[in-house]
Amino acid sequence: METEQKLIKLLLDKPNSKDILLLATKLEGNSNFILSKEIEKLQGIWELRWSSSNAPFLNYSPLVDNLQILDPLNSSAMNLLKPRGINAIVGTGIIAKLNPINDIRVGVKFTHAGLIGPQIGFNKVKALAEIKKEQKGWLDITYLSKELRICRGDKGTLFVLKKRSDEKLFKRFQGFIDKILSKKELA
């Protein structure tokens, strides 16, 4: 637990510290995560606080919330880049279906991508398109606690995410996904 608290402090106070990789790797080495026993713990909103990627959209920024909203019990997820401070499903989003593959691996199939705007009247402004060419990947969950998730992607990227308590935003996500799925079923 001491290592986790040190890592969380670094993520919050010094998000570019070189010690983040060392502490994350140490936590991974001591992890006993098993997906089938702890899948419900993945549910919620996770903020990307650090990654080993050089891609700007996969790195922490004080101006942008880089969120993963996970609902593994309903096999759905969304990656959402949005302006910090706005508590709504607004920004650039990628929607995915999730499926457990083994004790640590979650398969990801991206289904929709695009811009998601604010609610105007009864309609939500959006330019989400269904992804026609199959886009798949996976994540290995290498450490999970109530506050922290560490995972490795299919391209080798290490991600460190901190859990956010935001039931209101999570409910908005569920409603948003329900609308997308109901429109798909009607088509």
N, C-alpha and C positions, 0 to 999 in steps of 0.2 A: 504494500500500500504506500510505503514511503516513496518508492520509485514513481508510482503513478502520480502522487501529489507534486513531486518535483517536476515531472513532465507537464502537468497541467499548469503549474506556475510559469514555466518557460513558454508554453503556448500562449498564455495570456499576456505575459510581460515582455518576452523577447521572442516573437514568432519566427525570427530568422536565425536563432541560435543553432550552432553546429552540434550542440549536446542533445538536441531533440532526437536525432537519428540513433544515437547511442542508447538513450533511455527507452525509446520505442522498441529497439531490438532486444533490450534486456527484458522488457515486459513480454514480448513475444515468446522469448525462451522459457518463461515461467507460466505460460498460459495453459489452461486445461479446457478451453472452450470446445463444446460439442454442439453443433448447430441444432440437431434434433431435440436436444434437451433445453436449449436456451433461445430458440428462435423468437419467442415473444419479447425478449430483451432488446432485439434489434428495432422493434417498433418505435417510431417517433421521428423527431427532427434532429439531424446530426449536422453540425457545422464543420466544414473542412478548415482545419487550423494549420495544417502543414502537409506537404507532399514532396516526394523526391523528384517530381516532374519539373521540367523547365517550362512547360506550357503555362502561359499567364493565367488561363482560366482554371488551372489546377493548383494554384497557389493562393495563400492567404492575402487578402487586401483589407485594410481598415475601412475602405469605402464601399465594399460589396459584401453581401452575405452569400457565401457559397455553400448551399445547403443540399443535403440528401434527405429526402423525406421518405421513410420506409414504412410500409404496411405489409410485412411478410406474411401475415395470417391471411391476407387477401391477395397475395402475390403481386403487389404493385409498389412502384417506386417513382420518384421524380428527382432529378438533379435540377436545382433552381439557382440561377444567378440573379440576384435582385439588389436594388439599392438598399444599403444598410438603413435601418430605422423604419422601414415601411413594413407593417405587419399584415401582408396580403400576398396572395399568389400573383405576383407581378414581376416580370423580368423575362429572362430567356430560360426556357425549360426543355428538358428531355424526359419523356415518360418511358417507363420500362416495366416489363413483366419479370418477376423473379421466380426462380425455381431452385430448390435445394439439390445439390449434386452429390455431396458426400458430407463427412463430419465437419468440414470447415468451409467448403466451397459453395457459393451461391451463383447460379447461372443468371445472366442478365440478357434480356432481349429488348432492344430499344424499339418502341412502337410509334412514337410521335415526337416531333421536335418543332420548336419555333418560339415566337414571341407571345407572351401572355400579358394582356393589359389589365387596367382597372375595370371595375364594375361601373357601367354607365346605364342608368335606368335599370331595366331588367336583364340586360345583356352584358356579358363579359367580353371585352375586346380581346380577340386572340387571332393569331395567325399561326396556328398549329397545323402541321401537315403530318399525315400518316407516312411513316418511313416505308417506302416501297421495297428497296433492296435490303435484305435481311442484315441487321447489325446486331451481332452477339458478342458477349464477353463473359467474364466471370470475375468474382472477387473471393479471395481467401480471407476469412475473418480469422486473424491471428491473435487477437486479444479483444476481450469485451468485458466491461464493467458497467456500473450504473451511469458513469460519467464519461467514459472514454471508449472509443473503438479504433482499433488498428487493423488495417487490412492491406492486402497486396493484390494488385490487379493483374490481368492476363498479360499485360505488357511489362510487368516487373515493377511498376510504380508502387511505392509505399505511401499509404495515406494515414493520417492521424486526424480523427474527428472527435469533437466534444459534443456531448448530448445537450440539447436545449430543452427547457421546459416551456412548451408553448402549445397547450391543448387546443387553443382557438385556431391557430394556423394549421395544426394537424387535421382538425375537423374540416377546415376549408379545403385542404388537400383531398380528403376523402370524398367530399361533395363534388369537387372538380373532376376527380377520376370517375366517379359514378356517372356524371354527365357525359364524359367522353365515351365510356363503355356503352351507355344506353344509346347514344347516337350511332355508334358502330353496329350495334345489334339491329337498329332500325334500317340501316343501309343495305 
